[in-house]
Amino acid sequence: MIFPKTSLTLSGERFIVHYRLAAGDEAQALETARGICLEQTVEVPMELLAEDDIRGQVVGRIEAVAAAGPGGADSQLSGLAGHGGHQP
């Protein structure tokens, strides 16, 4: 962990984004989806985050992953719709 613990006032509302992933199997699809969740929200590796509101609520979430033909998967990922700001 490199970042200090952070407490945020969060709306709890999330939005869903649909991705078509190129993946040979379910494990590869999940790995790709996890990478997208980090890149599109906090832009740092999970191991740098403290066990706090950022890790628990701000980091994107995998809502669903399903096979979509040979070499592909459909995924639904969610992100935090908004927050009320940082609480010192």
N, C-alpha and C positions, 0 to 999 in steps of 0.2 A: 504494500500500500504506500502510495506517495502523497495522495491528497488527504487533508484532514477530514474528520467526520463533519457532515453538513446537515443542518436541519432546515427544511423548506416548508412553506405553506403551499400545499398543492391542491389543485381543483379535483384531482382524481379522474377527470374526463380524459378519454383517450380517443385517438383516431386510428382507423385501420387502413393499411396500405397493402395492396395485392401485388405480389411479385411472381413471375414465372422464372424458375431457377433452372440452370443447366446442372444436372446432377446425375451421377451414375447409380446412386442408391440413396436410401433414406438418410444414412449417416452423413453422406456428403451434403445432402440438401439441408440438414440441420446445422452442419458446420458453416455453410454459406449463409444461412439465415441468421445465425448468431453473430457472424461478422457484420452483416448488414445492420443488425440491431445496434451494435456498438458504433459503427461508422456514421450512421445517420442520426445518432443522438448525442453521445458524449465524446466521440472521436478519440478515445484512448482505450487501451486494453483493460479488460475487467480486473486483472490483478493489481492495477494501480488505484482502484477505487476502494474506499473504506466501506464497511458494512453500515450504510446510512440511507437517507432518502434518495440520494442520487442513484445508488446501485439498485435500491428496491423499487423506485418508481419512475425515475427519469430515463434510465436505460430502456431501450426498446424491448418489446416482448414478442416472443413467437406465440401466436394464437393458434395457428394450424399449419400443417405441412402435409400434402398429399401427392402421391404419384400422379403425373400427368403425361402418360405416354413414355416411350423409350427415351431415356436420358434426360427426363425433365420432372419438375415438381412444381406444384402451385403452393404458394405460401401466403399466409395472412400475418402481418406483423403490425404491432400497435406502438404508438408513441404518445407521450403526454401532450394533451391539447393545450395546456397552459398552466401557469403557476402564479402564486401571489408574491413570490420573491424570497430572498434569503432572510433567515432569522439568525442574528448573531448569538 
